[in-house]
Amino acid sequence: MGKIKSAVCLVLYTLLIAVLCFLCTVSFSYGPDGMYEFTSIIRMTAKDADLGNVYGANDTPIGGGYSVVYYPEGVISAEEYETDLDGFADEADREEYEARYMRYPDEDGALYLEIGEACNDDGAVIESFRTEFSSAVQTLCERVERLQVDGARVEVRDEFTVQVFLPEMMDGEYTAINHFAYTGELSIRYAAGTDEAAAEDIFSMRTNETVADYIQSVSSRAVGESAYVMVRLTDKGRAALAEATAGAAEESGTVYFYVGDTRLVAMSVSETFDQNEIYITSANYTPGIAKATAILFDTAIRGTQNDLSFTVGSAYMHPAQYGGNALTLMYVAFGVCFVGMMVFFFVRYKRLAFAHLYTYLLFLFGMVLCVWAIPFLYLSVETFLAFMLASVLLSFSNAMTFEAARKEYALGKTIVSSVKTGYKKSFWKLFDLHIVVAAIAFLTYAVALTGVQAFAFVLGLAAVFSGLGSLLVNRFTWAIMMAFTKRPGAFCNFKREEYEDE
């Protein structure tokens, strides 16, 4: 490859790594009073609650948190069923209650499904219930994802219950736990005075209209420790609210915000409200509480009256299993290993170590993006160990090809011939090694328990990336870098064997 083409490739390659490094590692605030924040990929990556650390300017602890199980309408736990059953003194009431529920999935199941609501008389799950449950879970996942809180996650358990985990470091976790269980459509109601029972929906929707025709979006804003929720109305919504509050100047009234049948907010109005934005605030609104409320309202714009509702079970506190500084120690361990790896390569191979460095950084950022983007993966001790093992595999593979080329160069071959022959001799050994590691890892992932699955999947994925990096990317990087040196042996720290005449 010519110098010009090599220079272009190297510049583009360097820019790619620089952009990936920025996106993956850099977070900063911007805008008035730091209102907006650019969040790095590693910051957004979900983190295991068993990792302890401190977060933010106030050193708020991260690690551990609260988990709660949501039970959809028509589903109760076996424990609740037994407790309710024991509470009936009358035998007839007891038999009637027993006839309402069917144990699921079998006689030893952990759940009871209500007949007619979630299952048929023979215990078969009603398909419409499955569909409604799936839709409700998607809404719940969206709400939790929009919190953008490290470690927050949603998992379906026992097929028809949902476990939500929110880390301790989060602001307003209990509000989010309770609010996110509410389902249904968002509505705004108005009543003269404070008679909530007399409140009427201000939107007279036609059959071809939805709430989205009246409410455009809901968001939250924070200034310091104060926060508010902003409801943005469409022109049609503004006109409807102005019409409903037309008499508020003579008799003050109250505007109520509902999600389904649950009232979340009540606002006093003493004049006609004729504007496109409603600002909701409260003395107890922290940024986290306001954000959770705004997320609930915004997702409820797409809600319907038939949405499946949830019942919130007891919340449990989980401490950080690995202590208060586990996440920091993981980063330190990676830094030490990275420095040690590069010291070895630069001492052994001089400037050729840059080829390994570029390959490794591309491998590193690729893995970070995968752990962030794949829903069931998160940063944990298991995924970290899998990544470090794959890092050793990649480093060993690159060193093996460098050594193979070194031996060929020592025999008197040109650098081009040495590299070509070295890769030819190493290719199938490294190919087979990576295929075996990836196959074993993915097979383990398919049959292993949950605690091992993340480790196995990350190891398999990283083995694939390591193989591509070692056999393709590293060779390409070596080729474009070699175009700029007139002394290839010195560039790679390769030396020829010298023989003395006898």
N, C-alpha and C positions, 0 to 999 in steps of 0.2 A: 504494500500500500504506500502511495506517495506521501510526501511530507504534508502537502496541502490538505489532502483528504484526511490524513491522520490528525492534523491540527484541528480541522472542523469537527471530526468525531470526538476528539478529546475535550474540546470546548463544550460541545453539546452534552457529553457524558458528565462533565464536571457541573454544568448548570443543572442537569437533572438531579444529581446527588445533592446539590445545594438547595434546590427547591424542596426535595423530599425531606431533607434535614430540617428546614424551616417549618414545613407543615407538620412534621411529626413531633418536634420538640419545643417550639417557641409559642408561648402564650403571652398576651399583653392586652391592656385596656386602652381604649381610645374614645374619642368623642367628648362632649361636654361632661365634666366631672367624672370621666371614666365610665360613662353610662353603658358603652358597648364593650364587648370583650371578644378578642380573637382567641379561640381555644385550640390548642395543639391536639394532634391525633392521640398522643400518649396520654394527654390529660383527659380526653373524652373516652378513652378505652375503659370499659367496665373493669373494676378491680375487686378481687376477692375480699370479702369482709374480714377474713382471717389475717389480712395484712394490716399492721398498725402503722400510723404515720401521723404527722401534724399537717394542717392545711390552712393556708391563708395567713394574713397578717396577725390574726389573733391566736395562732397556733391551735386552732380547733382540731380535736382528735378525729382521725379517720380510722376505721377499723372497728369491727363489731357493728351492731345496729339492731333494727327491729324487723321481725318477720311476722306476717299476719296471713291467715288463710281466708280467702273469700269463698263463700258458698252461694252459688246461684240459686235463684228462686226455684223451689221444687226439689232442692237437695239439702240434706242435713247429715251431720256426722253420726256415726254409730253411738258415740258417747252422748250426744244430745238426744238421740232417739231413746236410749235406755233411761236417761234422766227424766224425760217427759213421760215415758211409760210408767215409771215408778211413782209419778206424781198423781196418777189417777186412782182415786179411792173406789170409784164405781166401776164394776166389772164391765158394764155395757159400754161406758166411755172408753175403757181400756181396749175393748175389742174393736170399737169403731176406729180408734187411733191406729191400731195394728193393721186394720184393713186399708188404711190410707197409704201405707208405705211398703216398698219392696226393697229388700237388701240388694246391694249392687257392689261388685259384679256377680257375687255368688253368696252362699251362706256365710262365708267368712269375710265378706267385703267390708270396707271401712266406711261406706256411705249407704244412705237410704234415699231412694228416689220416690217422690210423691206420684202416685198413680193418677193418670189423667193430665198431670202437669209436666212430668219428665219421662214417664214410661207408661206402657200399656199394662193391662191386667196380667199379662204373662211375663212381665218384667223387661220386655224389649224397649229400648230407648226410642222415644219419638224423634223422628228425623228433624222435625221443625225445631225441637229443643236443641239438638246438636248444632243446627245452623245458627240459632240465636246465641248459643253459648260461644261458638267460634267467633261470631261478630263482636260479642261483648268482650272477649279476651283480646281481640285486635284493638278495640278502643282502649282497654286498660293498658296494653303494651305501649300504645302511642302516647298515652298520658305520662307514663313513667319515663319513656325515652325523652320526652320533651322537658323533663326536669333537668336533664344534662348533669346528673349528679354521679360522681364516681361510685361504682359498686351497686347502684340501684338496678334491680332486675325482677323479672316476672317469669314464673314457671308454672306450667299446668301440672297438677299432681292428681293421682287417683282418677284420672281421665276427666272428672267434672268438678274439680276444685282448683283454685288459683292461689299460689303462694307469692306474695309480694314482699320483697326485702328492700328496706331503705336504710342506708348507713347512718350511723350516729351523728356524723359530722353535718348532716343535712339540716337546714333551717326549716322548721315547720313540718317535720316528718309525720306527726300525728294528724295534722290537718290534711296532708296529702293522703294518708291511709284512709281516713274517713271520707274525704271528698271524692276520691277516685272510685269509690264503691257506688256512687250515685249514677244512675242511668236514666235515659229519657231525653226528651228535647228541651232545649232552653226556651223559657218564656218569660216575658215581662208583664206583670199585672199591676193594676192601679186601683186604689180604693180611696174614696174621700175619708178623711180622718185616719183612724188607725184600725179600722175594722177589717182585719185580714180575710175573714170569712166572706166578705162582700167584694173582695178584689176580683176584677175581671181581666182577662187577657186583652191587651191593647191591640193585638194583631188579629184582624178579622181575615184570616187566610182563606183564599179560595182553594178549590180542589187541585189546581195546578201550581200552587205556591207552597213554599217551605219557609222555615224560619230564616234561612239564608237570604230570602228576598227582603228581609227587614233588618237583620243583623249581619253586618259585613264580617267583623272579626272581634276578638277579645284578646287583649294583651296586658302585660303588667309593666310598670316602671318603678324604679327605685332611686331615691336620692338619699344617700347616707343610710340611716337606719329606717327612714320612712319609705312607705311604698303605697301604690294605689293600683287599682284595676281600671283599665280603659276599655269601654264598650263602644265600638264604632258602628253606628247605624247607617243604613242606606238612606237615600232620600225618602223612600217609601216608609221606612221605619221612623225617621224623624217626623214625618207628617203624622203618623199614627200616634206617636208619643205626645206631640204637641196638641193633637185633638183630645186625647185622653186627659191631659192635665190642664185643659183650657180654663177650668173653674178653680184651679188651685189658689189663685190670688184671693178669692173670696173665702174659700174654705180649704185650708191646707190638707194635703193628702199624703199618701205613702205609695212609693213604687217598690214592688217586690220582684225579686229575681228568683225564678224557680228552675230546677233541673228535675224533670219528671214531676213528681208530686212533692218534692222536697224544697222548702224555701231556704235559700242560702243567705240572701241579703235583703234588708229593708232600708229604704231611703226616704226621708221626709222631703216633701216638695211644697214650697210656698208660693210658687209662681209658675206660669206656663213654661214648660220645658221645650224649647224649640232650637235644638242644635244637634249636630251629627255625632257628638261624642259625649258619653256619660263617664264621669270620673267617680269611682267608688273607693272610699278610703275608710279607715277605722283606726282607733287608737292601738289596737292589737295587731295591725297589719305589719308584719315584718316582710322583707323582700321574698322570703321563702313562702310564706302564707299567701301573699298576693299572687305569686307565680302559680302556686297550686290551684288557687281559685280561678285565675285567668285560663289556665289549661283546661280545667273542668268545663268552664263556660264555653270556651272556643270549640272543644270537641263535641259539646252537647248541641251546637248549632246543627250538626248533622244527625242528631238523635231523633228517635221516633217514640210515640206513645207505647209501642209494643216491645221496646228494648228490654232484655232480660235484666232483672235487678239482682244485686248482690247483698248478702248479709256478711258483715265483718265479724270474724272470730276474734279470739283473744290475741293480743300482741305479745311476742316473746322477745326478750333482750338476748343478743348473742355477743359475747365478748370477742375481741380479736385473739384468735388462738395462738398466733405466732408473736405476740407481744406488741409493744407500742411503736417500734421503729423498724418493723420487718421490711416495709416497702423501701425505706431509705437504705437499709442494709443490702437489699437486692440490687439497687442502683450502684452502690459502692462496690459490691462484688463483681458486677458486670464491668465497671470501670477498671478495676484492678486486673481482671482477666484480659480485657481489651488491650491495656497498656502492655501487659506481659506478652501477649501474642504479637503485637507490633514490634516490640523490642527484639524478639527472636527473629522475626522476618527481616528487619532492617539490619541487624548484625550479620545474619547469615547471607542475605541476598542483596544488600545495599538498596539501590534505587528500584530494583525489581519488586521490592516490598509494596511500592505504590500500586502495582497491578493487583496484588492481594487486597490492599486496603480498599480500592474502588469496588472490587468484587464483594468484599465483606459488607461494606456500607449499603450496597444495593440489596444484598441478602437481608441485612438488618431491617431496613426500612420497609422492604417487602413483607417481612414477617409482622412488623408492627401494624401495617395496613390490614393484613389478613386477620389478626387477632381483634382489631377494632371493628372490621366489617362483618365478620362471621358472627351471627347472633349468639350462639351458644358458647363462644370462647370469651374468656376474660383473663386479665393479668393475675396470675396466682403463682404460688411456689411451684406447682406442677408444670404450668406452661413455661415458667422461667427455666426450670431444670431441663425440659425438653429442648428449649431453644439453645441452651448452653451446650448440651450434648451435640446438637446439630452444628453449632459453631466449631466445636472440636473436629467434627467430621469434615467440615469445609476447609478448615485450616490444614488438617492432615492431608486432604486430597490435593490442595494447592502445593503443599510442601513436597508431596510425592512426585508430582509432575515437574516441579522445579529441580528436584534431585535427579530425576531421570534425564532431563535435558542437560544437567551439569555433567553427568557421566559421559554422555555422547560428545559434549564439547571438549571434555578432557582427552578424548581419543583423537582429536584433531579435526573434527567436522566443523563446518560453518555454523553460525548461530541459528540460521534458518533451518538447516538440516537437523541440528540438535533438537530444536523445539519440536519440529515435526515428528522426528523419531521418538522423542521422549513422550509426547502425547499418544503416539501410536502404541507404544509399549504399555502405557498406563491406562489407556481408555477403557478397555473391557474389564480390567480389575476394578476400577472405580465405578464403572457403570453397574457391574454386578453387586458391588458393595452397597450402593445407594438403592438399588432395586430391592435387595434383601431387607435393608433397614426399613424402607418405606412400606413394603408388603407386610412385614411383621407388625409394624406400628398400626397400620390401618386394620389388620385383622384383629389386633388387640382392642382397638377402638370399637370394632363391631360386636365383640363378645364381652367386653370388660364392664365392670361396675362404673357408676357415675364418677367416682373419685379418680379413676385411672383413665377414663375416656379422654378428658381434655389433654392429659400428658401424651397419650398415644396419638391422638389426632394431630397435635402440634408437632410431635416428632416426625410423623409421616409426612406432613406438609413441608416441614423444614428440610427433610431428607430430599424431597423432590427439588426444592429450591437450591439446596447445596449441590446436587448433581448438575443442575443447569448452570449454576455459577461456576463450578470447577471445570466442567468439560466444555462450556461454550463462552460464558462471559469472561472468565479469567484469561482464556487464550486470546480472545478478541482484544482485551485491554492490554495484554502483553504486546500484541502485534502493533497497536497504534502508538504505544509508548516507545517501542524500540526504533521507530522511524526517526527519532530526534537525536540519536546518539551515533557517533562515529566509532566508538569503542564498546561494542556490545558485551564483550567479556567483562570489562570493568563495570558496566551498567548493572550486570546481573551478579557480579562478584564470582564469575566463573573463571577457572584457570585451567590451562592445558598441562598435561603431564610432561615432565621433562626427563629425558633419558641421557645418561652420560655414556660416552664412548669408552670402551675398555681397551 
